[in-house]
Amino acid sequence: MMNKILAFFFPDRCAYCGRVVSSQTLMCSKCAEKLPRIVGEVCFKCGRGRKECSCRGAVYHNGLAAPFYYEGIVRKGIHAFKFRNSPRNSEAYCKEMVRTVKERYSDVKFDFLAEVPMSEKSVKKRGYNQVSLLAKGLSEGLGIEHKSNLLVKLCETEKQHNLKWIFRKGNLTGVFDVSAPEEVCGKTVLLCDDISTSGETLDECSKMLWLYGAKEVRCVTVALTKGYKKKK
């Protein structure tokens, strides 16, 4: 009875379009048919389908995987997740990310899971850390230890999506660090973030793990931009 009362005042909503759905349902039937999944032959390096491959020069991670392209209803859902106080969307996204990790990294034994950090200012403004929610769900779904504060962000930076591509790399240089270097050396790490556009954030975090001796770094996000184009 209490669950029914709570459901009346706080109904479950589709993690993609926001429609009210039945209790414990993560998405509506309409969205289930329209999800922009990354399927078929996938580039191991950038995580996109071969036709959308946007590989660039050398990167510090050993692979990138995501269940979706960042477009349509996935873009709408993630925007609500990050900016419209919808933390419960993480449940749906984690389920898809767990499936993707098991498929794309089936031959990898991870020592632990880390997350791309947010600054304290950003967390306070939002009221929660959306990447941490994803990492916790992944940890539970995969049975991998979650080291939540291993990577730290040392200062605020301009939002990556506001910058032209030529400034994105420099915007993040020296921004991240590892709080416990002794825990990284010789380890295989699964690095989690919400979305990846140019890939600079994941690469910079991977670089820090690599500098402290990580054996391997594989990345996973909810979504990737499709055919990322450099802004001139």
C-alpha positions as CSV (number, residue, x, y, z in Angstrom):
1,M,0.0,0.0,0.0
2,M,2.8,2.4,0.9
3,N,4.5,1.7,-2.5
4,K,1.3,2.5,-4.3
5,I,0.9,5.8,-2.4
6,L,4.5,6.8,-3.2
7,A,4.0,5.8,-6.8
8,F,1.0,8.1,-7.0
9,F,2.9,11.1,-5.8
10,F,6.3,10.2,-7.3
11,P,5.7,8.0,-10.3
12,D,8.4,6.2,-12.1
13,R,9.4,7.8,-15.4
14,C,11.0,6.6,-18.6
15,A,14.8,7.3,-18.4
16,Y,14.7,8.6,-22.0
17,C,11.6,10.5,-22.7
18,G,10.3,11.2,-19.2
19,R,6.8,9.6,-19.7
20,V,5.2,8.0,-16.6
21,V,5.7,4.2,-16.7
22,S,4.6,1.4,-14.5
23,S,6.5,0.7,-11.2
24,Q,10.0,-0.7,-11.6
25,T,9.9,-0.1,-15.4
26,L,13.0,1.7,-16.7
27,M,11.7,2.9,-20.1
28,C,8.5,3.0,-22.1
29,S,7.8,0.7,-25.0
30,K,8.1,3.6,-27.6
31,C,11.6,4.4,-26.5
32,A,12.7,0.8,-26.4
33,E,12.1,0.7,-30.2
34,K,13.9,4.0,-30.9
35,L,17.2,3.8,-28.9
36,P,20.2,4.7,-31.1
37,R,22.2,1.7,-30.2
38,I,25.8,1.2,-31.4
39,V,25.6,-2.2,-33.2
40,G,27.3,-4.2,-35.8
41,E,31.1,-4.0,-36.4
42,V,32.5,-1.6,-33.8
43,C,35.8,0.2,-33.7
44,F,37.6,-1.0,-30.6
45,K,39.5,2.2,-30.1
46,C,36.8,4.9,-30.4
47,G,33.7,2.7,-29.6
48,R,31.7,3.8,-32.6
49,G,30.5,1.8,-35.5
50,R,33.0,1.4,-38.3
51,K,31.2,3.9,-40.6
52,E,31.2,6.4,-37.7
53,C,34.8,5.8,-36.6
54,S,36.5,9.0,-35.5
55,C,39.8,7.7,-34.3
56,R,42.5,10.3,-34.0
57,G,46.2,10.0,-32.9
58,A,47.6,8.1,-30.0
59,V,45.4,7.9,-26.9
60,Y,46.2,6.8,-23.4
61,H,43.3,4.3,-22.9
62,N,43.1,0.8,-24.4
63,G,39.6,1.0,-25.6
64,L,36.2,2.8,-25.4
65,A,32.7,1.3,-25.3
66,A,29.2,2.6,-25.0
67,P,25.7,1.2,-25.7
68,F,24.3,4.3,-27.4
69,Y,25.0,7.3,-29.7
70,Y,24.4,10.6,-28.0
71,E,21.4,11.7,-30.1
72,G,17.6,11.6,-30.1
73,I,15.9,10.2,-26.9
74,V,19.2,9.2,-25.4
75,R,20.4,12.8,-25.6
76,K,17.2,14.0,-24.1
77,G,17.3,11.5,-21.2
78,I,21.0,12.2,-20.4
79,H,20.3,16.0,-20.4
80,A,17.5,15.4,-17.8
81,F,19.8,13.1,-15.8
82,K,22.5,15.8,-15.7
83,F,20.5,19.1,-15.5
84,R,16.9,18.4,-14.5
85,N,17.3,16.5,-11.3
86,S,16.6,13.0,-12.6
87,P,19.2,10.8,-10.8
88,R,17.0,7.7,-11.1
89,N,17.8,7.6,-14.8
90,S,21.1,6.1,-13.8
91,E,19.4,2.7,-13.2
92,A,18.4,2.3,-16.8
93,Y,21.8,3.5,-18.1
94,C,23.7,1.2,-15.8
95,K,21.8,-1.8,-17.0
96,E,22.8,-1.0,-20.6
97,M,26.4,-0.2,-19.7
98,V,26.9,-3.5,-17.8
99,R,25.7,-5.4,-20.8
100,T,28.1,-3.4,-23.1
101,V,31.1,-4.1,-20.8
102,K,30.3,-7.8,-20.7
103,E,30.1,-7.9,-24.5
104,R,33.0,-5.6,-25.5
105,Y,35.4,-6.5,-22.7
106,S,34.5,-10.1,-22.2
107,D,38.2,-11.1,-22.1
108,V,39.4,-8.5,-19.6
109,K,39.7,-9.0,-15.9
110,F,39.4,-5.6,-14.2
111,D,41.0,-4.9,-10.8
112,F,38.7,-2.0,-10.0
113,L,36.5,0.7,-11.4
114,A,37.2,4.4,-11.3
115,E,35.2,7.5,-12.5
116,V,35.9,10.8,-14.2
117,P,35.7,13.2,-11.3
118,M,33.6,16.3,-10.9
119,S,34.6,19.4,-9.0
120,E,33.0,20.1,-5.6
121,K,31.4,23.2,-7.0
122,S,29.7,21.3,-9.8
123,V,28.4,18.6,-7.4
124,K,27.0,21.2,-5.0
125,K,25.2,23.0,-7.8
126,R,23.7,19.8,-9.2
127,G,22.9,18.2,-5.9
128,Y,24.4,14.8,-6.9
129,N,27.3,13.4,-8.8
130,Q,25.8,11.7,-11.9
131,V,29.0,9.9,-12.9
132,S,29.4,8.5,-9.4
133,L,25.9,7.1,-9.6
134,L,26.8,5.4,-12.9
135,A,30.0,4.0,-11.4
136,K,28.2,2.6,-8.3
137,G,25.6,0.9,-10.5
138,L,28.4,-0.6,-12.7
139,S,30.3,-1.8,-9.7
140,E,27.2,-3.6,-8.4
141,G,26.3,-5.0,-11.8
142,L,29.7,-6.2,-12.7
143,G,31.0,-7.2,-9.2
144,I,34.0,-4.9,-9.5
145,E,35.4,-2.8,-6.7
146,H,34.6,0.9,-7.1
147,K,37.3,3.4,-6.0
148,S,35.2,6.5,-6.0
149,N,37.8,9.2,-5.1
150,L,40.8,7.7,-6.9
151,L,40.8,10.4,-9.6
152,V,40.4,14.0,-8.4
153,K,39.7,17.3,-10.2
154,L,42.0,20.0,-9.0
155,C,40.2,23.0,-10.3
156,E,37.2,24.3,-12.3
157,T,37.5,24.5,-16.0
158,E,35.5,25.8,-18.9
159,K,32.9,23.3,-20.1
160,Q,34.4,21.2,-22.9
161,H,31.3,21.6,-25.1
162,N,31.7,25.4,-25.0
163,L,35.2,25.3,-26.6
164,K,36.5,25.0,-30.1
165,W,38.3,21.6,-30.6
166,I,41.8,23.2,-30.7
167,F,41.4,24.5,-27.1
168,R,39.8,21.3,-25.6
169,K,43.1,19.5,-25.0
170,G,44.8,22.4,-23.3
171,N,41.7,23.1,-21.2
172,L,42.2,19.9,-19.3
173,T,46.0,19.7,-19.1
174,G,47.1,19.3,-15.5
175,V,43.5,19.4,-14.2
176,F,43.3,15.8,-12.9
177,D,45.4,13.8,-10.5
178,V,45.4,10.4,-8.7
179,S,44.8,10.5,-5.0
180,A,46.4,7.1,-4.2
181,P,49.1,6.3,-6.8
182,E,50.1,3.1,-5.0
183,E,46.7,1.6,-5.8
184,V,47.1,2.1,-9.5
185,C,50.5,0.5,-10.4
186,G,50.1,-2.7,-12.4
187,K,46.3,-2.6,-12.3
188,T,43.7,-3.0,-15.1
189,V,41.2,-0.2,-14.7
190,L,37.6,0.3,-16.0
191,L,37.1,4.1,-16.3
192,C,33.5,5.4,-16.3
193,D,32.0,8.7,-17.6
194,D,28.5,9.7,-18.7
195,I,29.2,10.8,-22.3
196,S,32.2,11.3,-24.6
197,T,32.3,13.8,-27.4
198,S,35.9,14.5,-28.5
199,G,37.3,12.0,-25.9
200,E,39.7,14.5,-24.3
201,T,38.4,14.1,-20.8
202,L,38.7,10.3,-20.8
203,D,42.1,10.5,-22.4
204,E,43.4,13.0,-19.8
205,C,42.2,10.9,-16.9
206,S,43.6,7.7,-18.6
207,K,46.9,9.5,-19.0
208,M,47.1,10.2,-15.3
209,L,46.4,6.5,-14.5
210,W,49.0,5.5,-17.0
211,L,51.6,7.8,-15.6
212,Y,51.1,6.2,-12.2
213,G,51.7,2.8,-13.7
214,A,48.3,1.4,-14.7
215,K,48.7,-1.7,-16.8
216,E,45.6,-1.1,-18.8
217,V,42.7,1.4,-18.9
218,R,39.4,0.6,-20.7
219,C,36.7,3.2,-20.8
220,V,32.9,3.0,-20.8
221,T,30.2,5.7,-21.1
222,V,26.4,5.8,-21.6
223,A,26.8,7.4,-25.0
224,L,29.2,8.7,-27.7
225,T,28.7,11.5,-30.2
226,K,28.1,10.1,-33.6
227,G,30.9,11.1,-36.1
228,Y,32.5,13.7,-33.9
229,K,33.5,16.8,-35.9
230,K,36.1,19.2,-34.8
231,K,34.8,22.7,-34.2
232,K,36.9,25.3,-36.1
